[in-house]
Amino acid sequence: MEIAVNFIPLNALDVTYLLVVGFIGGLVSGFIGSGGAFVLTPAMMSMGVPGIIAVASNICHKFPKALVGAIKRAKYGQVDVKLGLVLGVSAEAGVLYGAHIQEGIKRSFGDSGSNLYVSVAFVVVLGIVGSYVLWDAWRVYRSGRMEEEKVSKLARWAQSINIPGTMMYFKSLNSRVSILFTIPIGFATGMLAATIAVGGFIGVPAMHYVLGAPALMASATELVIAFVMGVGGTMKFAWSGLVDIRLAMIILAGSLFGIQLGAIGTTYVKPHMIKVVMGVIMVLVLLSRAIAIPVYLSELHLINTLDPHLTGALKNISFVVLIAALAAGAAIVFASLWRGISLHRRETTLAGASVATFAPTTATTSPRAQLSPLGRFEQFLLASDGSPYSAGAVREALRMAHKCKARLRAVSVIAGGDIEHNAMGEQFVTKELDAARAHLDDIKRQASAAGVTCQIEATQGNQVYQEIITQAESVQADLIVMGRRGRHGLARFMVGPSTVRVIGHAHCNVLVVPRAAELVGRRFVVASDGSRFGDAAAVTAARLAKLYNTPITVISVTRPEHNDERRREAQQVVQRLVTLIKQEGVEAEGEIPHGRPDEMIIQTANAKNCDLIVIGSHGRTGLERILLGGTSERVIDQARCAVLVVKSA
């Protein structure tokens, strides 16, 4: 018997609603983790999409994002691919069986039966998970800290059971475990995914508490399972004609942008608030589905037929509550973004005394940190993760510290804490910290040989960039030295590397050193737009050029759309800065390239064979950075030489 499927018609208002739903779903996912997609199935059902089609379309939209997320987190060693694939096999069986149940309910009871099945599943699952999340948020808020993660007694028992012929070693567990334990976990995860389109509510806790995987690796490995389930589930549902590709693609389009803003929002809130957002949305979605259940029971004649006016009222109330859930999540995330951006703007304003001459500027105090006087190079902070991308930063930090007679603090930060679980496995952390300490010990030996005073510290934090900034502020660093990872294009835009965030949030200058770059003093290029940021760059470059006995080329780029007056202003800026730099005893010349600023800066640096570009930062972070971009970022991304980003004091 074929399944009768009626895709709902879509008008402009429906498409707009779906884009907004996708955006908010992505916003919530970026804020609380991949499980945020649970809001999408009820949101589609609230506009009249049958439950089975909403689930199928949600699964279709999710698996491409799961693949991207798994690849990203695998680069940081957080994914146990072997465990993910083993669980994925049984999860696929669970998805296929769950889809079979969904299709059977659809055949026997129609859309009302499908809607009732999905709604009851949401009420039960969100009731359990939402209550726990809110309780955990309250516990974290009261204690003010996260408890250290430990392997559960159940996991230790599972790892101790030896069943011949079924044992398999998994790196995330650092132990062998029988695959007989993985089968029910994977199957249940797949069943839940086929029921509500989100299987992580079972998969992640089970990997952590039953198998003993660190929570961070469990949440990352679940992305592998989600991809495997998504591919199989999409094909299964699509074969039966249940995937509305229009819904999947529209929601995916909205979520791609929303997930970026949600992730940025996490940088401005405390861990317990993330849990509060998740719990509140879960409870409201639960309430929305619970209100609709009597309607489905009435349509199936399992209770007395409801009055049409009451039926309409219940549907409207359910829809309003669902909208309230989405609005509440979006409001909290945007409020966090607004507070963070407003605070950053206030700090930038407080720090913004104009630079008129080359006289050293007195530090300006902000609510959170103290800016270093321009041109001072007395205390450096080197941030290195021990990867090949950090090699240039380590080498040049030691050389510059020796030349400037500066003190050096070298730090290595291990990412610890996950948006959904805020914990990292003890075994995983210990291994990473041991490697970081060995790397830092090597740096300290090199510093000692070079006559540089060096302190080292290996630490961990939820946000790597924030920990780097905290370390810099603790020693009142004048300069942060970092490597540049080779990310380009869309991947870099979506990921938002720590280097870019450090530049955006740090109160001191930041030197970004590509892997092969060497700072030996051939020539510096200073880019200025005539603002105080450009003047600050020139001040700092002049101080550093005297130490390196290096000539400077000053440039001010004009765009094709600029008029003659703007070109004259650029010429005046260059002449003024060249004159003042020469007064400092540094050889200087000026040029006025014509074109796009980042391209002209790179071309000039390459043509002059320079080994350092000095550029001012307008301090854009978060939402401003994504919407507006920045010349500094593009120069850093493309330059072959080191780039010094100067903060105005």
Phi and psi in degrees as a GROMACS rama.xvg file:
@    title "Ramachandran Plot"
@    xaxis  label "Phi"
@    yaxis  label "Psi"
@TYPE xy
-74.0638  151.627  GLU-2
-87.7187  126.576  ILE-3
-79.3096  118.429  ALA-4
-120.084  129.38  VAL-5
-123.529  104.102  ASN-6
-73.5645  138.219  PHE-7
-71.5943  146.488  ILE-8
-71.0322  147.87  PRO-9
-119.502  127.573  LEU-10
-110.305  -176.332  ASN-11
-60.2921  -37.4424  ALA-12
-66.7669  -39.8387  LEU-13
-64.2122  -42.9063  ASP-14
-62.5831  -42.0699  VAL-15
-61.4917  -44.0646  THR-16
-59.7052  -44.2842  TYR-17
-65.637  -38.9906  LEU-18
-62.4657  -42.3425  LEU-19
-65.7514  -42.9237  VAL-20
-61.109  -44.6034  VAL-21
-62.2705  -41.6299  GLY-22
-61.532  -47.6316  PHE-23
-69.0814  -37.1147  ILE-24
-60.4908  -42.5965  GLY-25
-66.0991  -39.1399  GLY-26
-58.7518  -46.8667  LEU-27
-67.6415  -40.3023  VAL-28
-61.9018  -43.8324  SER-29
-64.9545  -28.7061  GLY-30
-83.5665  -41.051  PHE-31
-114.158  -6.08529  ILE-32
115.36  178.507  GLY-33
-61.1361  -25.2393  SER-34
-65.7827  -8.0297  GLY-35
-63.2057  -15.1829  GLY-36
-69.0711  -5.38833  ALA-37
-63.3934  -20.0733  PHE-38
-75.2475  -17.6003  VAL-39
-75  -39.7035  LEU-40
-61.8914  -51.3808  THR-41
-60.9986  -34.1578  PRO-42
-63.9186  -40.2381  ALA-43
-69.2903  -39.5529  MET-44
-63.5144  -32.6609  MET-45
-67.014  -19.6905  SER-46
-99.3848  11.0302  MET-47
101.654  4.13868  GLY-48
-74.9388  127.454  VAL-49
-56.8614  147.532  PRO-50
-54.2723  -44.3742  GLY-51
-66.0524  -35.9431  ILE-52
-72.812  -36.9204  ILE-53
-62.5765  -42.9951  ALA-54
-64.2813  -47.8334  VAL-55
-62.1095  -42.6063  ALA-56
-69.7873  -35.0484  SER-57
-65.8148  -44.2204  ASN-58
-59.615  -41.359  ILE-59
-62.0058  -40.2148  CYS-60
-74.594  -23.1367  HIS-61
-83.4893  -36.7389  LYS-62
-66.3669  -30.7482  PHE-63
-63.8856  -39.7393  PRO-64
-66.4276  -34.9688  LYS-65
-63.5221  -39.5352  ALA-66
-63.6346  -46.7382  LEU-67
-61.1679  -44.3105  VAL-68
-64.5437  -39.267  GLY-69
-65.32  -42.5344  ALA-70
-63.4211  -43.3727  ILE-71
-60.2265  -49.509  LYS-72
-75.6181  -22.6514  ARG-73
-65.731  -30.4163  ALA-74
-63.407  -24.1847  LYS-75
-100.417  12.5438  TYR-76
71.9271  20.7818  GLY-77
-93.5306  -9.65673  GLN-78
-105.426  128.145  VAL-79
-95.5692  91.0761  ASP-80
-60.6885  -40.362  VAL-81
-61.0643  -47.5864  LYS-82
-64.4042  -39.827  LEU-83
-61.7256  -41.5505  GLY-84
-71.4461  -39.2721  LEU-85
-62.6997  -47.1379  VAL-86
-67.3913  -32.6396  LEU-87
-62.9567  -33.1539  GLY-88
-62.9462  -50.6819  VAL-89
-71.8428  -29.2248  SER-90
-65.6821  -36.4888  ALA-91
-62.1525  -40.3428  GLU-92
-62.6284  -39.7904  ALA-93
-64.3648  -39.9499  GLY-94
-63.6752  -46.1838  VAL-95
-63.6204  -40.705  LEU-96
-69.7319  -41.0269  TYR-97
-63.0203  -39.4234  GLY-98
-65.0447  -37.2232  ALA-99
-62.3449  -41.472  HIS-100
-64.2625  -44.4153  ILE-101
-58.1899  -45.9868  GLN-102
-66.1139  -37.0814  GLU-103
-64.0706  -41.8153  GLY-104
-64.9319  -39.8569  ILE-105
-62.2383  -43.4522  LYS-106
-64.9821  -42.4242  ARG-107
-81.5372  -36.304  SER-108
-123.432  -0.225408  PHE-109
73.5088  -164.339  GLY-110
-62.8325  -35.8476  ASP-111
-63.1624  -41.7663  SER-112
-65.0362  -42.1907  GLY-113
-62.81  -44.1743  SER-114
-63.1572  -40.3737  ASN-115
-65.0831  -44.9171  LEU-116
-59.5151  -48.5738  TYR-117
-66.5709  -41.14  VAL-118
-65.5809  -44.233  SER-119
-62.5764  -40.3824  VAL-120
-60.9307  -41.7555  ALA-121
-63.1357  -44.7766  PHE-122
-60.5958  -45.0692  VAL-123
-66.7833  -51.2679  VAL-124
-66.1094  -48.2732  VAL-125
-69.1614  -29.3685  LEU-126
-62.6845  -43.0793  GLY-127
-72.201  -53.0135  ILE-128
-68.8863  -43.2108  VAL-129
-62.028  -41.135  GLY-130
-62.8957  -42.7318  SER-131
-65.5177  -42.3656  TYR-132
-62.4673  -44.1831  VAL-133
-65.2819  -40.3147  LEU-134
-62.3247  -42.4917  TRP-135
-66.3387  -37.458  ASP-136
-62.6655  -41.7635  ALA-137
-64.9458  -39.8604  TRP-138
-63.6299  -44.6777  ARG-139
-65.3387  -40.6515  VAL-140
-62.6983  -42.6797  TYR-141
-67.3075  -41.1968  ARG-142
-81.7017  -26.4613  SER-143
76.6576  7.69974  GLY-144
-155.207  163.648  ARG-145
-93.4013  140.476  MET-146
-75.1878  150.049  GLU-147
-66.2974  135.854  GLU-148
-76.9346  135.903  GLU-149
-131.423  153.702  LYS-150
-71.4596  129.968  VAL-151
-70.6422  160.447  SER-152
-61.9474  -38.3769  LYS-153
-62.4174  -41.9792  LEU-154
-66.4528  -41.0436  ALA-155
-62.5739  -37.4989  ARG-156
-66.0099  -44.8258  TRP-157
-61.6401  -38.4847  ALA-158
-72.3855  -20.8051  GLN-159
-84.8314  -15.1525  SER-160
-79.803  123.157  ILE-161
-110.42  108.615  ASN-162
-112.239  105.457  ILE-163
-52.6955  138.869  PRO-164
83.7943  -5.01488  GLY-165
-123.363  0.220724  THR-166
-80.8323  141.11  MET-167
-146.827  139.321  MET-168
-90.0236  135.607  TYR-169
-126.409  131.097  PHE-170
-65.9749  -33.0206  LYS-171
-67.8693  -26.7137  SER-172
-91.0983  -19.0771  LEU-173
53.0191  37.7652  ASN-174
-162.858  162.808  SER-175
-91.6361  143.923  ARG-176
-145.298  150.027  VAL-177
-72.3717  135.122  SER-178
-67.6844  -12.0929  ILE-179
-65.0961  -24.8811  LEU-180
-77.5106  -27.1851  PHE-181
-78.4045  -27.0195  THR-182
-61.9474  -52.4711  ILE-183
-65.7779  -32.2165  PRO-184
-64.3894  -49.8942  ILE-185
-62.7477  -42.7059  GLY-186
-62.7673  -44.4927  PHE-187
-65.0067  -38.1495  ALA-188
-61.5109  -44.8515  THR-189
-65.8254  -40.0412  GLY-190
-59.5923  -44.6597  MET-191
-66.606  -38.5467  LEU-192
-62.7481  -39.5319  ALA-193
-72.5823  -15.83  ALA-194
-92.9768  -44.8182  THR-195
-127.392  2.67809  ILE-196
77.6066  5.9128  ALA-197
-133.943  111.154  VAL-198
-100.134  -9.35368  GLY-199
-64.9436  -20.349  GLY-200
-62.679  -24.661  PHE-201
-100.741  -46.1783  ILE-202
-59.8999  -47.646  GLY-203
-67.1012  -52.1492  VAL-204
-60.651  -36.8075  PRO-205
-67.1529  -42.4279  ALA-206
-61.0211  -36.019  MET-207
-77.5627  -52.456  HIS-208
-87.4023  -28.4817  TYR-209
-94.1371  -43.3914  VAL-210
-94.0053  -26.4367  LEU-211
96.1291  18.0981  GLY-212
-74.8924  141.018  ALA-213
-56.45  144.674  PRO-214
-58.535  -39.2528  ALA-215
-60.994  -46.2576  LEU-216
-72.7276  -29.8892  MET-217
-64.5842  -45.3202  ALA-218
-67.6801  -34.0141  SER-219
-73.1663  -41.2806  ALA-220
-66.5153  -29.2053  THR-221
-61.0057  -25.3594  GLU-222
-65.714  -35.5131  LEU-223
-64.2066  -45.4102  VAL-224
-61.6142  -42.5616  ILE-225
-61.8152  -37.6805  ALA-226
-66.2132  -46.903  PHE-227
-61.339  -46.4219  VAL-228
-63.3535  -40.4069  MET-229
-63.1272  -42.6775  GLY-230
-63.2454  -51.5174  VAL-231
-65.6673  -42.7329  GLY-232
-64.8211  -41.3277  GLY-233
-62.6931  -43.8999  THR-234
-64.3891  -41.2852  MET-235
-64.158  -50.937  LYS-236
-66.3318  -38.8624  PHE-237
-65.6918  -35.7232  ALA-238
-60.3662  -31.1421  TRP-239
-91.6161  5.23689  SER-240
73.3914  29.4713  GLY-241
-103.926  -5.17887  LEU-242
-92.9923  117.865  VAL-243
-90.5891  96.8511  ASP-244
-62.3341  -25.4311  ILE-245
-62.4802  -47.1993  ARG-246
-62.3989  -44.971  LEU-247
-60.8774  -45.7036  ALA-248
-72.527  -37.5984  MET-249
-66.1287  -44.0118  ILE-250
-65.2403  -40.6851  ILE-251
-60.9813  -42.0135  LEU-252
-60.5912  -43.1396  ALA-253
-69.1858  -35.8176  GLY-254
-74.1079  -27.2288  SER-255
-60.7446  -36.8363  LEU-256
-82.3671  -40.2803  PHE-257
-60.8008  -36.7772  GLY-258
-66.5022  -29.1515  ILE-259
-68.612  -44.818  GLN-260
-66.8709  -37.6035  LEU-261
-61.9998  -41.9051  GLY-262
-64.7159  -37.8478  ALA-263
-65.2336  -37.0075  ILE-264
-59.5223  -29.0763  GLY-265
-66.694  -20.1763  THR-266
-74.7213  -10.7104  THR-267
-112.808  4.63539  TYR-268
-127.895  162.347  VAL-269
-85.8719  156.302  LYS-270
-55.2411  -39.1267  PRO-271
-66.3279  -28.2162  HIS-272
-69.0693  -34.1315  MET-273
-61.9624  -41.8324  ILE-274
-66.9611  -36.9372  LYS-275
-61.6002  -45.326  VAL-276
-57.8054  -47.7548  VAL-277
-61.0798  -46.1883  MET-278
-65.7534  -43.1187  GLY-279
-62.941  -44.6902  VAL-280
-64.2957  -40.4265  ILE-281
-60.7593  -45.1258  MET-282
-64.9407  -41.318  VAL-283
-67.8117  -39.9966  LEU-284
-65.1535  -41.5191  VAL-285
-56.2129  -47.3573  LEU-286
-62.436  -40.4478  LEU-287
-60.2874  -45.8136  SER-288
-69.4148  -37.3111  ARG-289
-64.28  -38.3163  ALA-290
-64.4775  -31.6962  ILE-291
-81.3701  -16.9086  ALA-292
-58.7706  -44.1485  ILE-293
-57.659  -32.2605  PRO-294
-63.1943  -45.6195  VAL-295
-68.4307  -37.9369  TYR-296
-62.5607  -39.1494  LEU-297
-66.7706  -42.0218  SER-298
-64.8882  -27.766  GLU-299
-90.3662  0.927276  LEU-300
61.7827  30.7982  HIS-301
-87.5509  -16.064  LEU-302
-134.393  172.852  ILE-303
-58.5614  142.698  ASN-304
-60.9593  130.015  THR-305
-81.1081  149.194  LEU-306
-60.2201  137.534  ASP-307
-53.5721  -36.8388  PRO-308
-66.632  -39.4243  HIS-309
-67.3228  -40.1786  LEU-310
-59.3561  -46.7148  THR-311
-62.4264  -39.0926  GLY-312
-65.2724  -42.9449  ALA-313
-63.4639  -41.9345  LEU-314
-63.0324  -41.5974  LYS-315
-66.3037  -41.8874  ASN-316
-64.3689  -42.2279  ILE-317
-59.181  -42.6205  SER-318
-65.1148  -43.2639  PHE-319
-63.2883  -41.7132  VAL-320
-64.6894  -39.6795  VAL-321
-62.3662  -43.3923  LEU-322
-62.0764  -38.5556  ILE-323
-62.5262  -38.4837  ALA-324
-62.5303  -47.1337  ALA-325
-64.7121  -42.938  LEU-326
-65.3146  -39.0268  ALA-327
-62.7938  -45.5554  ALA-328
-62.2556  -46.4854  GLY-329
-63.6685  -40.4459  ALA-330
-63.2599  -42.9133  ALA-331
-66.7686  -42.1835  ILE-332
-64.6111  -47.0508  VAL-333
-66.5268  -35.1661  PHE-334
-62.6641  -39.93  ALA-335
-63.8484  -43.5006  SER-336
-61.9176  -45.2393  LEU-337
-63.366  -43.3641  TRP-338
-62.4859  -43.4609  ARG-339
-65.2303  -44.4546  GLY-340
-67.3942  -40.089  ILE-341
-62.6039  -42.4413  SER-342
-61.8499  -42.9372  LEU-343
-63.8732  -40.3954  HIS-344
-64.3639  -40.9183  ARG-345
-62.2675  -41.5069  ARG-346
-65.4528  -39.3795  GLU-347
-64.5634  -39.7605  THR-348
-65.0593  -43.9383  THR-349
-63.7421  -31.2073  LEU-350
-85.9923  0.493639  ALA-351
-98.1423  51.8931  GLY-352
-71.7667  132.708  ALA-353
-65.9308  146.144  SER-354
-101.079  106.35  VAL-355
-100.155  -31.2366  ALA-356
-132.272  -177.342  THR-357
-94.1145  12.6234  PHE-358
-68.2075  138.045  ALA-359
-55.5035  136.514  PRO-360
-95.1707  135.32  THR-361
-69.0396  140.724  THR-362
-62.0403  141.967  ALA-363
-106.775  130.973  THR-364
-86.5062  131.532  THR-365
-110.158  170.243  SER-366
-61.4768  -20.5342  PRO-367
-117.646  -22.8277  ARG-368
-160.143  177.685  ALA-369
-122.041  128.466  GLN-370
-76.9428  143.631  LEU-371
-77.3712  148.206  SER-372
-59.0911  146.301  PRO-373
-61.8717  137.7  LEU-374
80.8558  4.26695  GLY-375
-87.9286  132.191  ARG-376
-132.566  75.4041  PHE-377
-115.836  -28.9635  GLU-378
-135.109  120.345  GLN-379
-109.698  149.04  PHE-380
-119.412  120.476  LEU-381
-100.947  122.072  LEU-382
-107.021  116.585  ALA-383
-136.38  136.094  SER-384
-100.665  5.28765  ASP-385
81.6733  -0.899452  GLY-386
-83.2576  165.953  SER-387
-58.2663  -26.7581  PRO-388
-67.0201  -19.7997  TYR-389
-92.088  -5.57563  SER-390
-59.1318  -44.0765  ALA-391
-63.8892  -40.2934  GLY-392
-63.7635  -42.5693  ALA-393
-62.3182  -48.1916  VAL-394
-60.6578  -48.3425  ARG-395
-76.24  -29.2557  GLU-396
-63.6458  -41.4163  ALA-397
-67.0052  -43.4658  LEU-398
-63.2125  -46.3656  ARG-399
-68.524  -39.4157  MET-400
-61.8614  -38.9507  ALA-401
-65.3121  -45.2196  HIS-402
-67.8927  -37.6011  LYS-403
-89.1429  -2.76875  CYS-404
54.721  43.7897  LYS-405
-99.7659  155.84  ALA-406
-82.6055  150.871  ARG-407
-127.938  135.535  LEU-408
-121.332  120.399  ARG-409
-104.892  128.909  ALA-410
-128.647  150.572  VAL-411
-132.253  122.244  SER-412
-108.412  125.924  VAL-413
-96.4591  129.901  ILE-414
-65.7135  115.881  ALA-415
-131.47  125.883  GLY-416
110.904  128.742  GLY-417
-117.807  146.069  ASP-418
-54.8035  -40.9063  ILE-419
-83.7281  -30.48  GLU-420
-125.331  -15.4347  HIS-421
51.3243  41.9684  ASN-422
-156.455  155.449  ALA-423
-132.295  142.502  MET-424
-61.1333  141.421  GLY-425
-60.2287  -42.1554  GLU-426
-64.5734  -43.7593  GLN-427
-64.3945  -45.4226  PHE-428
-63.0708  -45.3192  VAL-429
-58.6445  -44.6131  THR-430
-62.0598  -45.2475  LYS-431
-67.6628  -41.3526  GLU-432
-66.3507  -37.8265  LEU-433
-61.6736  -43.2273  ASP-434
-64.9198  -39.6854  ALA-435
-65.1887  -42.0496  ALA-436
-64.5612  -39.1429  ARG-437
-62.7801  -41.5364  ALA-438
-63.6023  -43.4456  HIS-439
-68.4277  -35.6183  LEU-440
-60.2789  -38.8479  ASP-441
-65.6231  -40.5065  ASP-442
-62.303  -41.5646  ILE-443
-64.2297  -37.4686  LYS-444
-64.3613  -41.9098  ARG-445
-64.5529  -39.837  GLN-446
-64.286  -42.4643  ALA-447
-61.3818  -41.2374  SER-448
-65.3657  -29.275  ALA-449
-90.3277  -0.577361  ALA-450
76.8158  26.6473  GLY-451
-105.736  129.582  VAL-452
-71.5104  124.147  THR-453
-137.406  129.739  CYS-454
-108.243  150.26  GLN-455
-131.107  152.378  ILE-456
-157.601  128.34  GLU-457
-103.228  129.297  ALA-458
-144.623  177.034  THR-459
-137.907  156.201  GLN-460
-163.776  157.708  GLY-461
-62.4943  -37.9622  ASN-462
-121.42  112.67  GLN-463
-58.8478  -46.1296  VAL-464
-62.3999  -38.1029  TYR-465
-67.591  -37.3161  GLN-466
-66.5453  -38.0547  GLU-467
-62.269  -44.5702  ILE-468
-64.447  -41.3643  ILE-469
-60.736  -43.1552  THR-470
-62.674  -40.9684  GLN-471
-64.2495  -42.0605  ALA-472
-68.3845  -32.1122  GLU-473
-66.4718  -27.4507  SER-474
-108.258  7.82715  VAL-475
51.7713  53.1073  GLN-476
-66.2092  141.856  ALA-477
-88.1668  -21.7318  ASP-478
-150.819  134.007  LEU-479
-105.076  129.827  ILE-480
-111.916  126.627  VAL-481
-138.469  160.477  MET-482
-87.7599  172.15  GLY-483
-121.029  120.303  ARG-484
-77.3524  149.532  ARG-485
-83.551  58.637  GLY-486
-100.55  140.299  ARG-487
-138.584  164.889  HIS-488
59.6951  -144.577  GLY-489
-62.6126  -38.4708  LEU-490
-61.1215  -41.7984  ALA-491
-68.5443  -39.2377  ARG-492
-61.1622  -39.8749  PHE-493
-76.75  -38.3431  MET-494
-77.7676  -44.1738  VAL-495
68.3092  78.4945  GLY-496
-63.8515  157.607  PRO-497
-59.8022  -33.73  SER-498
-58.4304  -46.0875  THR-499
-64.0527  -40.1479  VAL-500
-70.5441  -35.3067  ARG-501
-62.2618  -44.7902  VAL-502
-59.9023  -41.5359  ILE-503
-68.3778  -34.7934  GLY-504
-104.714  -20.6809  HIS-505
-67.5904  150.218  ALA-506
-98.159  -0.22316  HIS-507
-122.123  175.775  CYS-508
-69.1308  154.443  ASN-509
-129.781  126.053  VAL-510
-104.685  119.397  LEU-511
-105.991  122.046  VAL-512
-118.145  112.638  VAL-513
-61.5251  161.452  PRO-514
-54.3324  -43.3712  ARG-515
-99.6734  1.2512  ALA-516
-73.7058  145.837  ALA-517
-132.413  133.853  GLU-518
-103.299  94.1489  LEU-519
-115.615  -5.22908  VAL-520
94.3334  35.1883  GLY-521
-74.0012  -53.6236  ARG-522
-168.591  144.411  ARG-523
-105.829  145.279  PHE-524
-114.274  125.912  VAL-525
-111.529  125.381  VAL-526
-104.859  129.352  ALA-527
-135.466  140.389  SER-528
-105.496  10.8474  ASP-529
89.0866  -5.8034  GLY-530
-84.4439  175.114  SER-531
-64.5986  -25.3751  ARG-532
-67.9287  -41.7923  PHE-533
-67.5167  -37.821  GLY-534
-63.9239  -40.5196  ASP-535
-61.9517  -38.2616  ALA-536
-62.8801  -41.3077  ALA-537
-66.6462  -41.0985  ALA-538
-57.4345  -50.6477  VAL-539
-66.416  -41.1646  THR-540
-61.87  -39.848  ALA-541
-63.6828  -43.0801  ALA-542
-61.2291  -44.0484  ARG-543
-71.8049  -36.4381  LEU-544
-63.4408  -33.4509  ALA-545
-64.5491  -37.565  LYS-546
-68.3481  -35.909  LEU-547
-93.8076  -5.40427  TYR-548
53.8207  53.8568  ASN-549
-121.676  137.651  THR-550
-74.2872  158.519  PRO-551
-124.938  138.633  ILE-552
-109.606  120.676  THR-553
-98.2013  131.377  VAL-554
-130.077  149.14  ILE-555
-135.537  116.016  SER-556
-87.0955  135.166  VAL-557
-107.916  144.988  THR-558
-94.0381  161.128  ARG-559
-58.1945  -31.4099  PRO-560
-82.639  -5.47608  GLU-561
-71.7666  144.706  HIS-562
-89.2645  -179.202  ASN-563
-62.8719  -35.888  ASP-564
-62.8419  -42.2415  GLU-565
-65.4652  -36.3172  ARG-566
-66.7252  -37.8622  ARG-567
-65.7494  -38.4135  ARG-568
-62.3188  -41.1586  GLU-569
-62.2891  -41.0645  ALA-570
-64.2207  -40.0467  GLN-571
-65.6341  -39.7701  GLN-572
-60.571  -47.7781  VAL-573
-63.5244  -45.5828  VAL-574
-61.2751  -42.817  GLN-575
-62.4539  -45.8908  ARG-576
-70.9741  -38.3785  LEU-577
-61.5639  -43.7023  VAL-578
-60.8805  -46.32  THR-579
-68.2644  -36.6476  LEU-580
-65.9842  -40.6091  ILE-581
-62.9262  -35.2021  LYS-582
-63.9296  -21.8853  GLN-583
-83.8506  1.71992  GLU-584
84.4869  20.6239  GLY-585
-113.151  132.9  VAL-586
-65.6245  133.84  GLU-587
-147.287  151.23  ALA-588
-141.081  164.992  GLU-589
-131.378  150.128  GLY-590
-142.74  155.39  GLU-591
-127.809  83.4007  ILE-592
-67.9767  159.736  PRO-593
-125.277  115.838  HIS-594
155.65  -155.965  GLY-595
-78.0177  132.001  ARG-596
-51.9096  -50.6937  PRO-597
-63.9147  -39.048  ASP-598
-66.8295  -40.9264  GLU-599
-69.2708  -36.9982  MET-600
-63.3184  -45.1652  ILE-601
-64.6813  -45.0819  ILE-602
-61.517  -42.6685  GLN-603
-64.0221  -43.9131  THR-604
-61.6435  -41.5713  ALA-605
-68.5359  -42.6565  ASN-606
-65.1151  -34.6746  ALA-607
-87.8596  -1.96614  LYS-608
53.4891  42.8434  ASN-609
-79.6093  157.956  CYS-610
-114.254  5.30125  ASP-611
-155.197  131.097  LEU-612
-106.727  130.795  ILE-613
-115.041  125.828  VAL-614
-143.234  145.662  ILE-615
-82.9325  151.239  GLY-616
-108.933  132.372  SER-617
-85.3676  2.37908  HIS-618
70.2004  27.4385  GLY-619
-75.9849  136.667  ARG-620
-138.99  169.755  THR-621
55.3233  -130.155  GLY-622
-60.5561  -40.0753  LEU-623
-60.332  -39.2862  GLU-624
-66.1097  -43.2509  ARG-625
-67.4391  -40.8609  ILE-626
-78.1884  -35.0957  LEU-627
-106.791  -22.9305  LEU-628
67.7097  -159.244  GLY-629
-177.96  139.075  GLY-630
-59.6993  -40.0001  THR-631
-56.9507  -45.604  SER-632
-62.6919  -43.7553  GLU-633
-67.441  -36.5958  ARG-634
-64.1637  -46.1136  VAL-635
-59.3443  -39.8451  ILE-636
-68.2865  -28.2924  ASP-637
-109.084  -19.4005  GLN-638
-69.509  143.176  ALA-639
-86.1145  -22.9365  ARG-640
-100.035  177.51  CYS-641
-69.6921  151.415  ALA-642
-127.09  125.298  VAL-643
-102.882  115.928  LEU-644
-97.8962  118.324  VAL-645
-101.845  131.507  VAL-646
-92.3876  134.395  LYS-647
-69.5555  138.995  SER-648
